Structure formats: C-alpha cells, structure tokens
C-alpha cells in the first residue's frame, strides 16, 4: 500500500509509456463556499449517481443506487452555490441508469432541493420507450417525462433523444416533436444540444449533418416560441460555434455552456457577452469552480481566471471516447469520500483505463481538489495495488 514519507502519505503512480513515479499529495486549495447562489452567472452542475457497492451493477442489469451517497453529493453541490442538473447524461442516462431508477432520482433530488432551497432542473427524454418508431410515439414519450419532471417540481431540460435522431429526417420533423412539448411545460424549458462526441447516436441532431444548418434549425425553433425557452445547453466542445449560436439567440434566452474544454473563456465576459453554465465537469471541480464564480461576483477577474488551471483535468476527463467521462467523475468522487466504493451502475467503472484514472487523480490532486488528500492517496494506492501497480 501507500507509504509514509516525511509524515505524508505517498503513492506510486504509473507513467504514460511505462515506469512509475512516486507522488506525494498536495494540500487542499483555498476554496470557499458562497452565502447563496451566484449572482453574475447561472451555474448548474450535472451530477453523477453513486452506485450501491453491494448491488449487482453489471452491464444490462437494473441500476442499484446508493441513495444516501447520491443525495449527499447533491447537497455538496448546492453548498457550493450550484444548481443541480439532474438525470442528465452525467447520471448515465442511456448508459446504465434505467427509467425506474431515474424516476426515483428525480423525485428524491427535487425533494432535497426544496429542503435546502437549491435550484434543480432535470432531464426529460424518451429513454423509457426505446421501441418508439413514429414522431407521435416519440412526442408522447417525451410528454410523459416532461409531466413527471415538472410534477416533481424541477425545471424541464428537453434532452436529446436517440429515438428522434433515428426517425426524424428534417428540421421540420424535429420541430413537430419539440413545439408542443415547449408549449405544454409549466415554465420555460432548457433545450439540450448534445453532440455525437458524447453520444454517437445523436449524429445529425436538429435535422442536418451540417452543423451550421443544425444551428439554424434549433435557433428557428427557439424564435418560434418566445418566452417559452429559458436557454439552450450546447455540448459540442466547439467554442467558436457556441459563440455563433449565443450571438443569435433572442433577448432573454440563455446559452448554457456544456463545453467541458473551453468553459472558462465562455463564462467570462467577452465584450458584454457571456455563457451561463450547465457542466458535468463542475461535479469534479466544484470547490474550485465555485471559488472562481464567487470572484466573478466580486468583479475580481483575476480571481475568476484561476479557473483556467482546471482545464487540464477537464480535457483529460472528457478525452475521447468522451462518453466515458462519467467514469472519471465517479472515480474522483470516490477518492474525495463522496461514495463508499469505485463502482458504477451498468458496470461503467471499466470505461477508462487504470493509466487514465491515475492521471485524473494526479491532476485533481495538483489542483488541491481533495479536502482530505491522504484519504485520496490511500484509496488510489489501494486501487492501483489491485490493478497490479505495486505500492
């Protein structure tokens, strides 16, 4: 296991290309919690689910969730000023989290949000009806989940649908499905443009494989429903495209960046324009991101710009194949003490290599993200020992 050097636990990490290096953990960073939500930006953290370490979380099996740890993690995010984006792709929608567990997740999280006064938005999709094959069947599937999310008390996020991507052949067919959903919601909705790097089944979303035409499609949809769309989350990992979409949005409609590569520059004021945020990476870097957003509230741009130091970790976590970023998020949550073990619903803990996870630990530790660095070191050492990296 890990050894003690000079009073501090150290861990042997594998090097890319071979060999090992001994790493001594860093101290926690100078993170602070805000008194309430951020003032200058709306910021949602898309939260993962903690699997039950004693559950049969194998590929294809029903999700066994540790509800206590999962809710505690949401309270952790609210305590740092974030809203929680619930039941999104970060929570393994379409990659292990079935609809039965999703319903429980939304219900419990909305109840927790009311208890602590935290903001919550939740994903509504069509994943409970994988056999939907017509536009009307898909619309009805969406409508069922929209009703469930808003009955729970959460803002509706209209998630991208694999079923719709497989069936729709034009922008008009997307609009035919989305328009009544936008109008039926009891408050303005958030749209979600999730790129194929996150889910290859969503290639050509909004009715075109040409990204400019796809942008025209969704912008037209938003313009046709004034006052009914709160914003759109753009998860394409393309800062230039996000800016183009942002510049064309109607007044009052927010661009929620989902760009886990370029978020500091997009959130920062850029000549009077900025993106708000709905990011999976915030689940991993909550203390650092919160401290930066608090600096922005004070007008301290230098303090906010310190957020740029987190992008090396973010780019590592979201490296291709990007859809497996959830594995790194859950790994860091375990190292941070937010869950009992490193296991995931659907067995997704196998989604990243030992080398990748060791590097995620190193980058997170260099940022000072671990409140108890020696616990994180002990846990990563135990993980690596089992994987064959002698400590």
C-alpha positions as MATLAB code, in Angstrom:
seq = 'XXXXXXXXXXXXXXXXXXXXXXXXXXXXXXXXXXXXXXXXXXXXXXXXXXXXXXXXXXXXXXXXXXXXXXXXXXXXXXXXXXXXXXXXXXXXXXXXXXXXXXXXXXXXXXXXXXXXXXXXXXXXXXXXXXXXXXXXXXXXXXXXXXXXXXXXXXXXXXXXXXXXXXXXXXXXXXXXXXXXXXXXXXXXXXXXXXXXXXXXXXXXXXXXXXXXXXXXXXXXXXXXXXXXXXXXXXXXXXXXXXXXXXXXXXXXXXXXXXXXXXXXXXXXXXXXXXXXXXXXXXXXXXXXXXXXXXXXXXXXXXXXXXXXXXXXXXXXXXXXXXXXXXXXXXXXXXXXXXXXXXXXXXXXXXXXXXXXXXXXXXXXXXXXXXXXXXXXXXXXXXXXXXXXXXX';
ca = [
       0.000    0.000    0.000;
       0.983    3.633    0.270;
       3.938    4.537    2.427;
       4.602    7.460    4.714;
       7.383    9.811    3.636;
       8.165   12.766    5.869;
       4.817   12.447    7.629;
       2.756   12.427    4.423;
       1.245    9.523    2.541;
       2.684    8.967   -0.919;
       1.512    6.812   -3.770;
       3.250    5.154   -6.726;
       1.610    6.214   -9.989;
       2.111    4.620  -13.416;
       3.675    6.820  -16.075;
       2.372    7.067  -19.635;
       4.664    4.941  -21.758;
       5.866    2.823  -18.852;
       7.524    3.099  -15.474;
       6.251    4.662  -12.277;
       6.699    7.799  -10.206;
       6.156    8.388   -6.506;
       3.636   11.140   -5.849;
       3.163   12.991   -2.576;
      -0.299   14.554   -2.140;
      -0.798   18.298   -2.118;
      -2.675   20.356    0.435;
      -6.300   21.310   -0.248;
      -6.783   24.522   -2.181;
      -8.057   27.768   -0.600;
     -11.668   27.094   -1.569;
     -14.626   28.976   -0.122;
     -18.369   28.409   -0.041;
     -20.734   31.218   -1.036;
     -23.551   32.539    1.120;
     -26.051   31.717   -1.633;
     -26.380   31.212   -5.393;
     -24.020   33.060   -7.708;
     -25.164   36.495   -8.841;
     -23.339   37.086  -12.116;
     -23.887   33.678  -13.718;
     -26.373   30.854  -13.504;
     -24.349   27.692  -12.970;
     -25.712   24.152  -12.908;
     -23.544   21.156  -12.117;
     -24.665   17.957  -13.846;
     -24.404   15.332  -11.117;
     -23.456   11.656  -11.305;
     -25.096    8.832   -9.345;
     -23.278    6.837   -6.673;
     -23.788    3.126   -7.229;
     -24.581    0.751   -4.386;
     -21.287   -1.034   -3.748;
     -23.248   -4.105   -2.670;
     -25.560   -4.059   -5.684;
     -25.430   -6.196   -8.816;
     -24.438   -3.345  -11.095;
     -23.458   -5.385  -14.142;
     -23.944   -4.329  -17.779;
     -27.635   -4.547  -18.627;
     -28.736   -5.045  -15.010;
     -31.201   -2.699  -13.290;
     -29.391    0.175  -11.614;
     -28.678   -0.307   -7.915;
     -28.092    3.183   -6.485;
     -26.688    4.250   -3.127;
     -29.378    6.842   -2.493;
     -27.799    8.232    0.660;
     -24.484    8.988   -1.048;
     -26.210   10.227   -4.197;
     -28.309   12.760   -2.290;
     -25.358   13.789   -0.123;
     -23.403   14.597   -3.277;
     -26.176   16.899   -4.442;
     -26.141   18.681   -1.082;
     -22.384   19.073   -1.582;
     -23.016   20.820   -4.916;
     -25.752   23.073   -3.533;
     -23.470   24.045   -0.648;
     -21.020   25.438   -3.187;
     -23.705   27.590   -4.831;
     -24.525   25.428   -7.852;
     -27.883   24.390   -9.131;
     -28.139   20.670   -9.826;
     -28.838   19.430  -13.348;
     -30.405   16.087  -12.570;
     -30.843   12.871  -14.536;
     -28.657   14.049  -17.414;
     -26.036   12.101  -19.353;
     -23.649   12.618  -16.403;
     -26.042   10.480  -14.338;
     -25.649    7.762  -17.001;
     -28.921    8.265  -18.824;
     -28.663    5.804  -21.695;
     -25.534    4.230  -20.187;
     -26.787    2.234  -17.210;
     -29.444    4.318  -15.437;
     -32.847    2.824  -16.267;
     -36.120    4.761  -16.147;
     -37.238    3.221  -12.857;
     -34.103    4.470  -11.099;
     -34.335    7.788  -12.984;
     -37.844    8.426  -11.648;
     -36.652    7.814   -8.103;
     -33.611   10.018   -8.689;
     -35.690   12.961   -9.913;
     -38.234   12.607   -7.101;
     -35.625   12.381   -4.354;
     -33.451   15.173   -5.741;
     -36.392   17.545   -6.140;
     -37.381   16.857   -2.530;
     -33.811   17.544   -1.374;
     -33.748   20.748   -3.424;
     -36.865   22.014   -1.673;
     -35.382   21.135    1.725;
     -32.197   23.156    1.153;
     -33.554   25.845   -1.162;
     -31.401   24.653   -4.062;
     -32.086   25.111   -7.749;
     -32.839   21.968   -9.750;
     -33.512   21.172  -13.384;
     -33.997   17.627  -14.650;
     -33.763   15.820  -17.950;
     -36.877   14.662  -19.782;
     -36.296   12.290  -22.677;
     -37.655    9.219  -24.397;
     -35.399    6.502  -22.999;
     -38.252    4.689  -21.245;
     -39.763    3.877  -24.674;
     -36.855    2.527  -26.755;
     -39.300    0.975  -29.236;
     -40.854    4.337  -30.209;
     -40.673    4.483  -34.001;
     -43.003    7.290  -35.100;
     -42.861   11.010  -34.415;
     -46.122   10.796  -32.485;
     -44.866    7.932  -30.308;
     -41.697    9.880  -29.602;
     -43.628   13.046  -28.773;
     -45.866   11.103  -26.377;
     -42.810    9.538  -24.726;
     -41.296   12.989  -24.225;
     -44.598   14.357  -22.894;
     -44.792   11.641  -20.255;
     -41.354   12.522  -18.905;
     -41.979   16.276  -19.133;
     -45.074   15.844  -16.979;
     -43.134   13.749  -14.477;
     -40.267   16.256  -14.179;
     -42.492   19.267  -13.687;
     -44.784   17.416  -11.257;
     -41.656   16.743   -9.183;
     -41.005   20.495   -9.109;
     -37.940   20.697  -11.356;
     -37.292   22.829  -14.415;
     -37.566   20.712  -17.571;
     -34.475   20.053  -19.663;
     -35.548   18.582  -23.001;
     -32.762   16.076  -23.562;
     -31.686   14.939  -26.997;
     -33.456   11.719  -27.986;
     -31.796    8.752  -29.667;
     -35.202    7.645  -30.904;
     -35.866   11.015  -32.523;
     -32.411   11.094  -34.089;
     -33.121    7.702  -35.667;
     -36.556    8.661  -37.026;
     -36.583   12.375  -37.927;
     -35.387   13.258  -41.402;
     -35.644   17.060  -41.452;
     -35.646   20.100  -39.172;
     -39.426   20.323  -39.555;
     -39.845   16.854  -38.076;
     -37.774   17.862  -35.054;
     -39.931   20.973  -34.680;
     -43.088   18.870  -34.970;
     -41.996   16.937  -31.878;
     -40.464   19.765  -29.839;
     -43.013   22.549  -30.415;
     -45.898   21.034  -28.405;
     -43.504   19.996  -25.637;
     -42.199   23.542  -25.268;
     -45.753   24.848  -25.089;
     -47.015   22.229  -22.612;
     -44.352   22.930  -19.987;
     -45.452   24.920  -16.956;
     -42.374   27.141  -17.113;
     -39.705   27.942  -19.737;
     -37.657   24.884  -20.686;
     -33.966   24.320  -21.320;
     -33.089   22.684  -24.638;
     -30.087   20.372  -24.883;
     -27.879   20.014  -27.943;
     -25.653   17.054  -27.150;
     -23.020   16.367  -29.776;
     -22.016   12.984  -31.202;
     -18.757   13.011  -29.226;
     -20.960   12.470  -26.155;
     -23.339   10.053  -27.902;
     -22.685    8.869  -31.469;
     -26.390    8.009  -31.840;
     -27.130   11.763  -31.870;
     -25.235   12.490  -35.086;
     -27.205   14.892  -37.288;
     -29.398   16.188  -34.480;
     -31.829   19.001  -35.279;
     -32.234   17.574  -38.777;
     -28.885   18.054  -40.506;
     -25.374   16.673  -40.533;
     -24.178   20.179  -41.413;
     -23.531   21.952  -38.126;
     -24.491   25.392  -39.469;
     -27.817   24.074  -40.772;
     -28.436   22.314  -37.454;
     -27.823   25.605  -35.646;
     -30.287   27.353  -37.954;
     -32.851   24.674  -37.125;
     -32.692   24.990  -33.358;
     -32.464   28.792  -33.461;
     -35.604   28.875  -35.605;
     -37.367   26.629  -33.105;
     -36.424   28.951  -30.229;
     -37.529   32.065  -32.121;
     -40.924   30.482  -32.823;
     -41.625   30.116  -29.097;
     -40.951   33.490  -27.467;
     -40.878   33.398  -23.699;
     -41.078   29.595  -23.612;
     -37.358   28.723  -23.761;
     -35.152   29.664  -20.813;
     -31.990   28.649  -22.645;
     -30.108   26.042  -24.583;
     -27.244   23.903  -23.331;
     -24.720   23.447  -26.121;
     -22.428   20.443  -25.646;
     -20.351   20.367  -28.820;
     -16.851   21.132  -27.467;
     -16.589   23.897  -30.087;
     -16.166   27.365  -28.580;
     -16.444   29.201  -31.898;
     -19.745   27.535  -32.744;
     -21.092   28.205  -29.269;
     -20.329   31.891  -29.659;
     -22.110   31.958  -33.021;
     -25.226   30.376  -31.528;
     -25.038   32.642  -28.470;
     -24.854   35.770  -30.622;
     -28.042   34.785  -32.482;
     -30.234   33.909  -29.518;
     -33.288   36.094  -28.880;
     -33.060   38.522  -25.983;
     -33.611   36.786  -22.670;
     -32.643   33.296  -23.868;
     -29.504   31.978  -22.188;
     -26.676   29.978  -23.652;
     -25.704   27.361  -21.077;
     -22.244   26.202  -21.976;
     -21.789   22.461  -21.968;
     -18.253   22.834  -23.327;
     -16.110   20.961  -20.819;
     -12.963   22.067  -22.686;
     -13.424   25.827  -23.033;
     -15.760   26.828  -20.201;
     -13.556   29.486  -18.504;
     -13.360   31.704  -21.563;
     -17.030   31.189  -22.459;
     -18.289   32.005  -18.963;
     -16.012   35.048  -18.682;
     -17.330   38.331  -20.028;
     -16.420   38.637  -23.712;
     -17.238   42.148  -24.849;
     -20.526   42.213  -22.999;
     -21.490   38.636  -23.892;
     -21.102   35.502  -21.852;
     -22.386   31.978  -21.432;
     -24.018   30.680  -18.296;
     -23.136   27.083  -17.431;
     -24.523   23.571  -17.199;
     -21.467   21.376  -16.948;
     -20.590   17.829  -15.986;
     -17.054   18.879  -15.104;
     -18.411   21.057  -12.281;
     -19.206   17.826  -10.413;
     -15.460   17.109  -10.318;
     -14.169   20.632   -9.691;
     -16.996   22.109   -7.596;
     -14.801   23.800   -4.920;
     -12.505   25.449   -7.490;
     -15.312   26.439   -9.850;
     -17.377   27.884   -7.017;
     -14.472   29.940   -5.709;
     -13.881   31.329   -9.210;
     -17.558   32.197   -9.708;
     -17.582   33.950   -6.326;
     -14.629   36.021   -7.541;
     -16.617   36.931  -10.651;
     -19.477   38.090   -8.428;
     -16.998   40.466   -6.741;
     -15.705   41.750  -10.063;
     -12.371   40.031   -9.438;
     -11.499   38.846  -12.948;
      -8.025   37.703  -11.935;
      -9.593   35.501   -9.290;
     -12.048   34.101  -11.826;
      -9.270   33.457  -14.325;
      -7.726   30.994  -11.890;
     -10.453   28.642  -13.172;
      -8.284   28.181  -16.261;
      -5.981   25.941  -14.237;
      -8.746   23.310  -14.092;
      -8.948   22.786  -17.848;
      -6.090   20.271  -17.994;
      -8.101   17.973  -15.716;
     -11.306   18.657  -17.639;
      -9.745   17.883  -21.005;
      -8.329   14.687  -19.568;
     -11.654   13.568  -18.092;
     -13.521   14.352  -21.329;
     -10.897   12.993  -23.722;
     -12.168   10.648  -26.466;
     -14.111    8.455  -26.236;
     -15.833   11.352  -24.499;
     -18.967    9.464  -23.457;
     -16.902    7.644  -20.817;
     -16.108   10.823  -18.904;
     -18.578    9.622  -16.231;
     -16.039    7.009  -15.129;
     -13.517    9.665  -14.160;
     -16.189   11.741  -12.423;
     -17.220    8.759  -10.269;
     -13.580    7.850   -9.564;
     -12.787   11.322   -8.250;
     -15.990   11.299   -6.180;
     -14.847    8.057   -4.534;
     -11.366    9.429   -3.862;
     -12.997   12.529   -2.345;
     -15.059   10.436    0.079;
     -18.430   11.078   -1.548;
     -19.191    7.359   -2.027;
     -18.238    4.044   -0.456;
     -16.506    2.462   -3.422;
     -15.485    2.842   -7.037;
     -18.334    1.076   -8.739;
     -20.908    2.370  -11.227;
     -24.334    1.390  -12.450;
     -24.070   -0.728  -15.578;
     -20.509   -1.703  -14.646;
     -19.244    1.509  -16.259;
     -16.209    1.662  -13.955;
     -14.497   -0.305  -16.726;
     -14.933    2.638  -19.112;
     -11.465    4.105  -18.502;
      -8.022    2.565  -18.145;
      -6.000    2.373  -14.960;
      -3.493    4.773  -16.514;
      -6.254    7.290  -17.318;
      -7.661    7.184  -13.781;
      -4.239    7.509  -12.175;
      -3.622   10.639  -14.232;
      -7.040   12.005  -13.257;
      -6.038   11.602   -9.617;
      -2.709   13.357  -10.165;
      -4.266   16.318  -11.957;
      -7.016   16.687   -9.353;
      -4.514   16.490   -6.510;
      -2.259   19.107   -8.106;
      -5.273   21.449   -8.109;
      -5.863   20.789   -4.401;
      -9.346   19.413   -5.006;
      -9.221   16.774   -2.270;
     -10.397   18.011    1.127;
      -8.615   15.024    2.704;
      -5.572   14.408    0.481;
      -4.230   11.464    2.441;
      -7.534    9.605    2.200;
      -7.499   10.148   -1.559;
      -3.911    8.876   -1.717;
      -4.748    5.774    0.319;
      -7.707    4.997   -1.892;
      -5.871    5.468   -5.166;
      -2.987    3.377   -3.823;
      -5.369    0.542   -2.957;
      -6.959    0.764   -6.405;
      -3.574    0.686   -8.125;
      -2.325   -2.184   -5.987;
      -5.291   -4.310   -7.075;
      -4.598   -3.290  -10.682;
      -1.015   -4.539  -10.424;
       0.886   -1.327   -9.650;
       2.963   -2.210   -6.583;
       2.982    0.437   -3.864;
];
